[in-house]
Amino acid sequence: MSVAEAVRFRIAEENPEALLMDGYDDAIIGVGGRCGQPTLVVYDYDKCIASLMEDGMTFEEAVDYFSFNCEGAWVGEGTPIILYQPDV
């Protein structure tokens, strides 16, 4: 079972209102939540950008597209979490 499949299964049980981003299954890294808040799907930012680049965008185009269409899209309480890993 892939990470995306496992997350879909868990989310369906814990928070069926959680939303997923179309086309970014390879960027799903798990689920996240806070005390008293619903479980949400977590995506890796770098993997999302890489996915867009694999579809033919330059790095700059991918960052601009993702920033406007995904990071900047509040679609309610089920909006996914985007994880930004530090450069170390």
N, C-alpha and C positions, 0 to 999 in steps of 0.2 A: 504494500500500500504506500503510495506517495505521501509526502507531507501535505500536499493540497487535499488529497482524498481524506486523510486523517482529520485535518482541520474542518473540512466540510461536514464530516460525520459528527465531530464534537460540537461544532457550532449549531448544527441542526437540533441537537439535544439541549444545549445550554442556552442558546439565544437565537432562535429562528429569525429574529428581526435584524441580526447582524448582516451587513452587506459585504459583498466581495467585488473586487475590481475585475472587469472583463479583460482577459488577455494577459493577466499577470500571475497565473498559477505557479509558474516557476519561481516567483519572488515571494511566495507565502512561506513564512518561517515559523509560524505557530499562532497561538492565541494569547491574548493578554487581557488583563482586567485589574480593577482596583476594588477594594473593599466596598461592598454595597452597590457596585456598578456591574452592568452586564458584560459578559465575555465578548471580545471583539477579535476580528482577524488582524494579524500583524504581518506587514509586508516589509521587506528589506529594500530601502531606497536605491542602493547601488544595483541590486538585481533588477529593479523596475527600469532603471535607466539603461542597463545592458539589454534588456528585452526590447526596448524601443530602438536601440542601435542595431540589434539583430534584424529588425524590420526595415532597416535602411536609413534611419535618421543619423545625423552627425551627433556628437556629444552635446553640442550647444542646442541643437533642435530638440533633442530628447529632454534635456533639462528644462527648456522653455515649455515644451508641451506638457510634461509631467507636472511642472509647477502650476500651470494654469488649470489643467483639466483634472488633476488628481489631488495634489496637495491643497489646492485652493477650493476644492469642492466639498462643502458641508452638505451632506444629504440626510441629516438627522442623527439620532442617537446611535444608529448602527454603523456610522461612518468608520471605516477601518483605521487602524493605527499604522503609521509609517515609522519604521525604525531607522535612525541615522547612526551608523557606526562611526566612531571617531577614527581619524587618521592618526595612527601611532607608529 
